Amino acid sequence: MVEELDEANRAAPLTLKSTRQAPGDWLFPSFFLCMAVAALPLIGMHWTAPEGMATWRAFADALVFALPVIVPLPFLFLGCLGMLALQPASRTPAALGFLGVAMLIGLAGMHALFA
């Protein structure tokens, strides 16, 4: 009888614990990517263009090229904050890391814009 139970346990496949994600976990990486695409041209323009070349026209061109990702930024930001506030399962180190780095990139872009 004991041998039959051992054989039954051996035949059963091992199941891995599924790693379920919170419903809105895609918000944090997408907010990070949109922030990077929107802010990095501003940062690069500030560091690479000489003082005479950094004109309003160059700034306007950088904004026009980044416009498709600038428009959803407020919605993604509010979605990230809403997920953190309403879904305790979304408070993971990865989500907080994506949000923190995206905010740092955004602050660097604002610094480059106003400097």
N, C-alpha and C positions, 0 to 999 in steps of 0.2 A: 504494500500500500504506500509506503514511504517512497519507494522507487517510482511509482506512478506519478506522485506529486512532483518529484524532482524532474521527471521527464516533461511534465506539463509546463513547468516553469521555464525549462530550457527552450521549449518550442515557441513560447510567447516572445514576440519581438520587443526589443527595448524601445520605449517611447521617450523621446526627449521632451522636456518641459518646453512648451511653446512660449516664445517671447512675444507677448501681445503688446502692441503699441497703443498709446492713447489715440483717440480719433483725430486729433489735430497736430500730430507730431511733424507733419510735413511743413507746417507754418514756420518753424524756427529755421531750418536750413534755407527755405525760400526767402525769408526775410534777410538772412545773412547774404545770400547771393545777390538779391536786388540792391541791398545797401552797398555792396562792394562794387557792383557795376555802376551805380549812380555816383558814388563818392570818389572812386579811384581816379577818374579823369580829372576831377578838380584838384586832387592832391598832386597828381603827376604834372598838371599844367603849372601849378604853383612852384614846383621844384625844378622843372626843366626849362621853362620859358624865361628869357631875360626880362628885366623890368619893363622895357619898352614894348615887348611882344605880348605881354599879358594884358590884352585889351578886352573891352566888353564884347567884341566880336568873337574872340576865341572862347570866352566864357559862354556866350550864347550857343556857339557850335557844340561845346561839350554838353550843355544842357539839352540841346535838341537830340543829340545822339543817345543820351541817357533817358529821354522822355518816356519810352515804353516801360522802364522800370521805376521811374519816379512816381508815376501815377498810382501804382498799387502799394507803394510804401506805407502810407498812413493806414490803409486797411490791414496790411500784414502786421504792422506794429500793434494795432488795436486787437487783432486776432491773437497775437502772441500773449499780450497782457491778459486778455480774456481767458485763454487756455490756462495760463498760470493761476489765475484767480479762481476759475470754476472747476478745473480738472486737476485734482491732486496727483493723478497718475502722470501728468505731463511735467511735473517738477523734477526732471532728471538732470544729472550733471551735463549731459550733452545738450539738452535744450537750453539750460542756463548759460552754457558756454557759447552756443551759437548766438543767443541774444546779447550777451556781454560783448563779444567780439564785433558783432554788427553795430552795436551802439558806439564802440570805440572807433570803428571806421567812419561812422556818421559824424562823430565829434571831430575827427581829423579832417573830414571834408568841410565841415563848417569853419574850422580854424583856417584851412587853406582859402576858403572863400572870403573870410573877413580880414585876413592878414594882408 
